[in-house]
């Protein structure tokens, strides 16, 4: 019986924690998760700072010497 009480207590605590963490999202009409990425910050955009993933994608898009992986795969087959 003590084990069942401990499991139920744990489930209630976890449910309460999830509800309180998402309180604003669950109960507001247009609730959504906040954008906490560097690229979503206006101050960082003004300074020209972006996240590493965005910088890497931009660098690879502009790279004229990039490797075409599909050619390598076709040569192997």
Beta strands, then each sheet from edge to edge (+ up, - down):
end
